[in-house]
Amino acid sequence: MTDPHLAHTVLPFPVERQVIIEGGRIASHRHTVCGLIEMDVTEPRRLIQVVKARTGEGVSLTAFVIACLAQAIDRDKPMHAYRDRRKRLIVFDEVDVNVIIEIEHEGRKVTLPHFVRGANRRTVYDINKEIRTVKANPRMASGYKSMWFLRLPRFVRDIFYGVVYKNPFWLKQSFGTVGVTAIGMFGKGGGWAIPFGVHTLDVALGGIAVKPGVVDGRIEIREYMDVTLCFDHDVIDGAPAARFTEQFRELVESGYGVCDQEL
């Protein structure tokens, strides 16, 4: 007779979870330092609503932040530099953002990476359109196309990672140059997330909290987004990381690119 206390359900382990497992293994070998900050997103969210009211369409906060991040890196390109076999730093002109997107696959929701190529040369709305297109057609997601790779034996995948992470050009093609994950889009309220450090720079967008803030000497109710920036300390030192963070913050809080063009 079956013990009722042992009642359980057996579920297949999703193959895409292997991406997370292997991301953790890669990150464990890196010297990552993290900064946890708050960004006042009151103005960009207001501007997004203004454009939506005028045009009937909106833009996601994730797409907006990706555009700001890419622009900040474009102004300070060593933030996505990578070392090669000869111990040189390869600094790319093009910013490829590896963003985690939730899609429908085989009747369930899964998260997969998608590469927004050349994000520093694209508008907020162009990036937003691409993300929407991928969500509507999951087969277009960069990670979807490589799910077969996860079914290979682990030793084969490890050889691949070992080769790719010693060649910045292959790494750019395989993983992008900077990572973004938006945890806040799945819940409400404030809160930080600490992402795996698999890139020279990885950014996690946490929750948004409503709290008092000081604007022009006055106390006002503002909306603050919790943001985590993780830097590879082998490549980026503390002072450059702090200057970059401030520039990134200024772009976000000013509503960069939202009113440059209509949808």
N, C-alpha and C positions, 0 to 999 in steps of 0.2 A: 504494500500500500504506500502511495506517495506521501511524503511528509508535506503538509500544507505550508509549513514554514519555509520550504525550499522552492516554492512556486516561483517560476521565472520565465523570461522570454529570451530567446536566442536571436540575435540580429547579426546580419553580415557586417563585417568591418568595412566601411567605405574606402575604396581605393584612393580617393582624393585626400584622405587624411594622411596618407603617406607623405604628402607635400609638407605638412606641419611637422611630422616626425623628423624628416630629413632637414627641414629648416632649423629645427632645434639642435640637431647634431652639428650642422655647419656653424651655427651661432656660438656653440660651446667652445669653439677654437678661436674666437675673435675677442679682442680686448675692447669691449664696448662701454662707453660712458653715456649716461642718459640725463637729459634735462627736462624737468616737468614745469610747464608754464601755463599761464592763462592768457587767452587772447579775447579781447572785447570784440565780439562779432555783431554787436547791435547795429552798427551802420551798414555793413555789407548785407545783413539779412533784411534791413529796411529797403536798401536799394534793389535787392532781388525781388521784393514784393512790389516795388514801384514799377519795375520793368514787366513783371507778370501782369499787373493790372493794366498796363498800357498795351501789351502785345497778346495777352491771353496764354502765354507760355512762361515757364519758369526755368530755373537752373538749380541744380543740386549744390548744396554747400560743399560736398566732396569735390565736385568738378571745379568749383571756384577755388578751393584751397590748393588743389593740384596745380592750377594755373599760377597761383601766387608762389607756390613752392618752386615750380620750374623757372619762374622769372627771377626769384631770389638766387637760385643756383646759377642762372645765366649771368648774373652780375658778380658771382663769386664761384667760378667753376671748380676750383680745387675741392669744393664740398662733395663732388662726386668723382674724385680721382681714384684710380686703382693702380696697385703695384704690379709690375710685370716680372718675368723671370730674372731680368737683369737689375732688379731693385730700382727701377725708374718709375716715376709716377706718370700715368697716362691720363691726361685731362681731356675729356670729350667736349666737343662743341655742342652736341645735341643731348638734351636731357630726356631720357626714356624712363617714364614713371611706371613702376610695377604696382598696380593698385588691385586690392582684393575686392572682388565683386561677387555678390550672391546671385546665383542663377537657379533655374529649375532643371533638374536632371533626373530622368527616370522616375518622375513623380515625387521627388523630394527636393528640398532646398540644399544646395551645396555652395561652398565658397571656393572660387578659383582665381588665380592671378590673371590679369590682363595688362598688356603693355601699351601705354599711351606714348607712342613714339614722337619724338621731337616736340614735347609739350611746351618747351620754351619759345617755340615759334608759332604757337597756335593760340587762338582766343579762348576765353572761358566757355563760350557757346559752342565752339567746335569740339572742345573736349567733352562738354556735357552731352552733345549729340552722339559722340562715339560711345560713351558709357551707356546711354539709353539704348542704342542700337545693339550693343552686346547683350544687354539684359533681355531684350526682346528676341534675340537670336543667339542663344548660348554657344552654338557651334563656332561663333566668331571669336569667342574668348581665347586668348593666347594659351591659357592653361588647359582648355578643353582639347586643343589640338595635340597636346603632348601627354594625354592621360595614358596612352599606350606605353610610354616610357616607364610609368610607375609599376607596370606589370613585369618589368625585367628583373632579373635577380639582383639582390642588393649589391653584390661585389661589382657588377657591371655599372650600376648607377654610381657607386663610389669612385670608380675609375673616371667616369665622366665628370663628376664634380671636381676631382683632383686636377684634371686637365684644364677644365674651364676656368677655375679660380686662379690659375696661373697665367691666364691669357685674357687681359682686360677686354679685348675685342670680341672674343667668344662669349665672355661673361655678359657683355652688353647685349648681345643678340639673344642670349639664353635667359637672362634674368632682369634686364633693364639696368639702369644706373642708380636708381633711388627707389625706395619702397614706401608705399602709403597704405595704411589700413584704417578704416573708419569704423571703429567700434561703436561710436555714439549714435550711428544711424539705426542701431538695433534696439535702442532703449531710450529712456528719458532720465533727465537729471544729470548732475555733474559726475565726474570720475575719470581717472587716468587709466591708460593701458600701457603696458611695457611690451613692445614688439620684439621679435627675434631680430638680432642685428646681423642680417645676412648681406647687407649692402654697406658701403661707406657711410651712408646716411639713410636711416629709416625713420618714418614719422607715423605716429598713431594719433588719430583724432578721437578724443574721448567724448564725454557727454557735455551738454550745455546747461549751465546753471544760471538762474536769475538771482542777482544779488546787488547790493548797493555798490556804486562806483563813483569816483570823483571826476567830474568833467568841468573844465574851466572854473575850478574852485567850488563847484556845486556838487552836492550829493544827488545822484540820479539812479534809478533802477536800470541796470544794464544786463546784457546777456554775455556770459563768459564761456568760451569753449576751452576745455582742458586738452592740452596738446603735449605729447611726449616726443622729443627728438633724441634719437640714439645715433651716436657718432662712433666710427671706428677710430679709436685713439692712436692706432699705429699710423694713421694718415692725417688726422685732424687734431690739432691741439686745442686747449680750452679757450684761449683768447679769440682765435679765429671763429670757433664755434659760437661763442657769445655774440660776436659782431654779426655773424650770419643770422642768428636767431632773432636779433633785434630788427634786422632788415626784413626778414620774413614776416615778423609781427606787424611791421609798419605797412607792408603790402596788404595783408589780410585786413587789418583794422581800417584801412582807408577805402576798402571796397574795390581794390584794383581790378580793372577790366570789366566790371559789371555794366557800366554805362558807356563803354566804348562803342558798342553797336547794339542794335536790336536783334532779337531772335528772328 
